[in-house]
């Protein structure tokens, strides 16, 4: 399995779909700000996971593409809002100035809001050939991933603990933050793909566990990279977590133990794919390894 070619091909498809989904129109300033962050590059891991899960259970890419675009819009919203001075206060994203550095804080907030709302509108209108009840189930899944039991819940707990000593934040709290702030959207990406691909409840359950594991893995690796790579290598500010005294896995466990934990999560995730066709599961296995061994 050639993951490089697979990833390039899927990313190209997703980028074209995103470009066509969010076009320049009035008011130009908000659409320009939306497109600035949405089309700024990025690995497109979440859309790829959505499409790979759809194809794994026998579906076609076209059924999952609107959902793939929707999760990337929501991911982009979270990055725009994360970078704001009232949140993580970061001036650099994907190697470029953050949205609020380009457009101002007021426009950046609204650009994130617009992407969040449009994600649901686009998925509802653009999804074709899928039963309405599956679209409704997918909408509920995605909404939960964003709200107080998802991204928002993880972010608020993260903010409340930032600056506290390591003794104040244990592994259980740190896992809660990472599962809700990062893992839930990767989980939703995979589950949406499985739903739109026609997966059985048992298949969806296995893929949900797989996604939860690689979602937590993604954040553990992020924590490791923050202390081992430069800003130039990462395309965002390195050492940011330490600078604001944020609790991370390397901080709590030590760097080597954090790396061991990442390896354990990767292995446990792949176990969930054992009952699927190995050829069809290859993209998800490769994506898990990519998340585990990425360098930025």
N, C-alpha and C positions, 0 to 999 in steps of 0.2 A: 504493500500500500504506500503510495507516494503522497505523504501528507502535504508537502510543499505545494504540489500542483493542485491538490484538492482544495487547500485553504485559499490559494490565489484565485482559483475559479469561483469558489463560493463568495469570497469577498468582493470580487468584481460584480457578480450578480446582485449582491446586497447593495453595493454602492450605487449601481445604476437604479435600483428600485428606490433607494432613499432620495436620490437626486430627482427622480420623477415624482416622488410623493410630496416633497416639500419644495415648491417652486417659488420663484420671485413674483410677488404680487403686492397689492396695497394691503396694509401699510408696509412699505418697503423695509423700514428699519427693523421691524420685528422679524420679518421673513429672512432678512439678511443675517440677523443675529442667530436665528434658529439654524440656518444653513452653515454658518461659520463653525459652530461646534459640531453639528451633526455630520458634516462632510470633512472634518479636519483630519481624517485618517482613522487610527484606532485599529485594533486587531479583528473586530467584528466577531468575537468569540461567542457572544450570546446569540446572534442570528445564526451562526454556524451550528451551534448546539441545537437550536430549534429545528433547523432543516435536517440535520443528521438524525435527530430523534424521529422526525416525521418519516424519513426514508427507511429507518430501521424497522418500523412497524408496518411497512408496505405502502406508505403514502407517497405522493408526488411533491416535489419541491414547490410547485405553484400553489398548493393548498396551504403551505406554511409560510410563504414569503410575506404576506401582510403582517402576520404575527411576528415574524423575524424582524421586520422593520419597526413594528410597535415596541418591541423590547429594546431595540437600539435607541429609539427616540426617548424612552423612559430612562435608559442608562445615561444618555447624554444629558437629560434634565438633571439627573442626580449629580453629574460631574459639574455642571454649571453652578448648581446651588451649593455643592460641597466647597467649591473654590471661593465663595463669597467671603468677605471680611468677617461677617457675623458667624461663619461656620469654621472651615479649616483655613481660611485666609491664604490662598495660594495664587500666585501670579502667573504660574506656568502650567500648561496642560497640553499633552501630546506634542511637546516641543514648541508650542506657540503661546502667545499671551492668552491668559484666561479670558472668558467671555466678558466679564465685568471690566477688565483692563482695556478691552477694545470698545465696548459699547456703553460702559457705565453700569453701576449697580442696579439702577431702576430697570433698564432694558434687559439686563441679564436675568433678573428675577422673572420678568414677564416672558422672556424667551423660554425659560425652563417651564413655566406654567403652560405656555402655548404648546410645547412639545408633549407635555404630559396629557393634556386634553386631546390633542390631535392624534396621539397614539391610539386611543380607544376609538375615535371616530374613523380613523383609517382602517383599523382592523375590522371594524363592523361593516364598513362599506366595501372594502376591497377583497375580502375573503369570498371566494367563489367555490361552488361545488361541495360545500360542507353543510351538514344539517344545522338548522338554527339552534337547536338545543346544545350542540357542541360549541357553537360560537358564544352562547350565553355562559356556558361552563368555563370557557377560556377567559372571557371578560372578567368573571368573578375571581378566577385564579390570579390574573394579572393585577386586578385592583387590590386584592389582599396582599400581594407581594410589595405593593407600593405604600400601603397605608400604615396605621399604627401597629399592626402585627408584622410589618415588613420593614421596608427601607426607613420609614419615619421612626418606627420604634427603635431600630438599631442606632440611628443617628442621634436620637435624643438621649439614649443611655450613654453613647460614646461621648457626647458633649458633657454630660453630667459628671463623667469620671475623668475627663482630660485634666491633667495637672495634679492628680492625686498620686500619692506614693504607691509603689507596687503592692504594698501590704493592703491597700484599700481596694484593689481589684484582683479577684481571684480568677482561676481558669474558667469557672462556670460563667462568670459575668463576661469575661472576654469572649467566650464562645457564643454567648447570647448576642453580643454586639456584632460579631463577625457573621453569624448565621443570618441575622436580620438585616444587617447593612449591606452585605455582599451576596451571601449564598442564596437568599430567597429569589433574587432576580434571575440567577443562573438556573435555579430550580424551576421557576416559572417558564423560562425559555424552553427547557427540555420538556416539561409537562405540556405546554401549548403545542409543541411539535408532535408529541405523541397523541394528543387529542385530535388534532387536525389530520394526522396520518391514519386514524382509525384504530389506534391501539386498544387492546382489551384492558379492563380494570387492573388485571394482574400485571400486564406489561407496563402500564402507567405507574403502578406502585413501585416496580423495580427501578424504573427510570427516575422516579422521584428521589429514591434513596441514592442512586448513582449521582444525581445532580446535587443533592445536599452535601455529599462528600466532596465533590470537586469544587463546590462553591466555597466551602470552608478551606479547602486546599488552596484555592486562588488567593484568599486573604492571608493565609500563613506564608505563602511564597511572597506576597506583596510586602509583608512585614520583614521578611528576610532580605529582600532586594533593597528595601529602604535603608538598611544598615550596611549593605555590601556593595552598592553601586553608586555611581555619580549621577548628578542631575542630568548631564549630557547623555548618559547611557539610558536613563529612565524616561527622559522627555518630560519630567516633572521634578519638583524640588526634592532632592534626596535629603535624608536625615531630618525630615520634617517632624516625624513622630517623636524623636528624641528631644527635639528643640522645644516642643510644647509639653513634654513629659507625659506623652500618651503611652498607655500600657499596650504592649505587643507581645507576640509569642516569644521572640528572642529575648525580650526583657524579662519575661516571667520564667522561661524554661532554659535560657541560654541558647546560643546559636546552633550548636550541634544537636541538642534535643529538639529544637524547632524543626530542623531538617529531617530528623528521624520521624517526627510526627507527620510531616508532609508526606514522607514515603509511605507511612501507614495508611493515611487517608487515600492516597492514590491506589494502593493495592485493594483496599476495601471497596472503593468505587468500582473498580474493574470486575470484582466478584459479582456484582449485580448484573453484568452483561453476559455471564457464562451460559445462560440458556438461550441466547439469541444466535442467529446465524452469524458465524465469525466474520464472514465477508461484509455483511451489512453493519456489524458492530465495529468494524475497523476504524471508521472515522471518529466515533466517540472515544474509542480507546486511545487513538492518536491525539485527540483533543485533551484528554486527561493527562497524557504525558507532556503535551505542550504546556499546559497550565503548570504542571509540576516542575518542568525544567526550563521555563522561559527565563530570559535574561533582562526583560524590561516589562 
